[in-house]
Amino acid sequence: MIRSLIRSGLTAVSLAVLSAACAPVVTSAVALNEPGRVEPIYAAAVAGNVAVIRVGSNGCTSKSDLIPHLSRGVGQAVLTVRRTQMDTCSAPEREGLELQWTFEELGLPSGTLLMVNNPLRSDTIVAGQP
């Protein structure tokens, strides 16, 4: 979906992926997967009252393994996604796993300015590369 949002030229309601100024860069594979920690992400987009993030997965991560936390202000909110379960599988997903939360799921009114506060992963995904 992230690629299709970019390709289609949709304007995001708001997108802010805050990096090292707000959270340390994670380099340890174990730290990327620890329950309770803020989940480092590959990408994020907010459009059409849907928040989309791409996270790393060792093959067993599902949406239920991550929980969205919101900090709210007047007409705006900040989304931080935390991991609740470790992914101990050994079949990493090369392009990560795309997860979506609707504004309805998040309890946000339509059109709320939403920013994403998860740090970017230090490794990168290159689609179509082995």
C-alpha atoms as one frame of an Amber mdcrd trajectory, in Angstrom:
protein
   0.000   0.000   0.000   2.840   2.406   0.798   4.200   2.019  -2.736   0.728
   2.470  -4.234   0.151   5.633  -2.169   3.416   7.079  -3.414   2.782   5.993
  -7.018  -0.751   7.340  -7.065   0.423  10.723  -5.839  -2.013  10.829  -2.916
  -1.167  13.548  -0.475  -0.666  12.216   3.023  -2.687  13.776   5.800   0.649
  14.001   7.557   3.759  11.909   7.783   6.552  12.369  10.207   9.017   9.617
  10.922  11.241  10.891  13.660  14.717   9.435  13.766  17.785   9.664  15.965
  16.770  12.945  17.598  13.904  11.143  19.332  15.180   7.587  19.628  18.501
   5.816  19.282  19.310   3.969  16.066  18.859   0.262  16.715  21.590  -1.971
  15.371  21.190  -5.197  17.347  18.929  -7.854  15.791  17.689  -8.782  19.267
  16.785  -5.176  20.098  14.679  -4.981  16.924  12.448  -7.704  18.262  12.083
  -7.130  22.022   8.574  -6.902  23.499   7.670  -3.526  24.998  10.125  -1.584
  22.880   9.201   1.019  20.318   9.313  -0.850  16.996  11.859   0.434  14.466
  10.149   0.689  11.060  11.126   0.710   7.392   8.438   3.160   6.279   5.202
   4.897   7.241   2.400   6.722   5.453  -0.885   8.293   6.489  -3.575   8.805
   3.853  -7.325   8.423   3.532  -7.768   7.976   7.303  -5.429   4.970   7.329
  -2.001   4.712   8.963   0.337   2.247   7.241   3.708   1.104   8.545   6.241
  -1.451   7.308   8.036  -3.406  10.045  10.666  -6.124  10.001   9.558  -9.712
  10.431  11.382 -12.983  10.971   8.350 -14.723   9.451   5.922 -14.863  12.380
   5.033 -11.211  13.043   1.359 -10.323  12.794  -0.628  -7.170  13.497  -1.587
  -8.551  16.911   2.130  -8.576  17.875   2.248  -4.772  17.715   0.118  -2.277
  19.589  -0.513   1.331  18.582  -0.172   4.008  21.280  -1.540   7.510  20.702
  -0.621  10.854  22.211  -3.430  13.276  21.397  -3.707  17.005  21.022  -6.404
  19.247  19.587  -6.959  18.039  16.002  -3.724  16.035  15.960  -2.204  12.830
  17.296   1.133  11.046  17.396   1.212   7.288  16.762   3.936   5.123  18.313
   3.826   1.389  17.625   5.282  -0.988  20.222   5.978  -4.695  19.880   4.153
  -7.015  22.307   5.495 -10.409  21.165   8.907 -11.525  19.911   9.136 -13.004
  16.422  11.370 -16.039  16.960  10.889 -17.542  13.498  13.855 -17.923  11.163
  12.334 -17.020   7.775  12.889 -13.235   7.507  10.559 -11.333   5.186  12.871
  -9.471   2.763  10.483  -6.563   2.320   9.175  -6.565   5.882   5.506  -6.710
   6.787   2.985  -3.979   5.989   0.442  -3.228   8.729  -2.517  -0.851   8.672
  -4.678   0.838  11.280  -7.758   2.801  10.299  -8.569   6.015  12.148 -11.703
   4.223  13.365  -9.543   1.450  14.913  -7.361   4.115  16.526 -10.390   6.042
  17.814  -9.491   9.141  15.779 -11.931  11.449  14.015 -11.668  11.565  10.236
  -9.117  14.106   9.017  -7.038  14.172  12.228  -3.427  15.225  11.609  -1.491
  12.046  12.449   2.270  11.739  12.798   4.270   8.521  13.250   6.930   8.563
  15.969   8.781   5.270  15.429  12.490   5.367  14.572  13.618   4.240  11.147
  15.468   0.922  11.003  19.184   1.192  10.334  19.049  -1.524   7.656  17.216
  -0.963   4.387  14.887  -2.891   2.109  15.478  -2.932  -1.619  12.416  -4.305
  -3.379  13.204  -6.929  -5.972  16.765  -7.484  -4.730  17.887 -10.903  -3.447
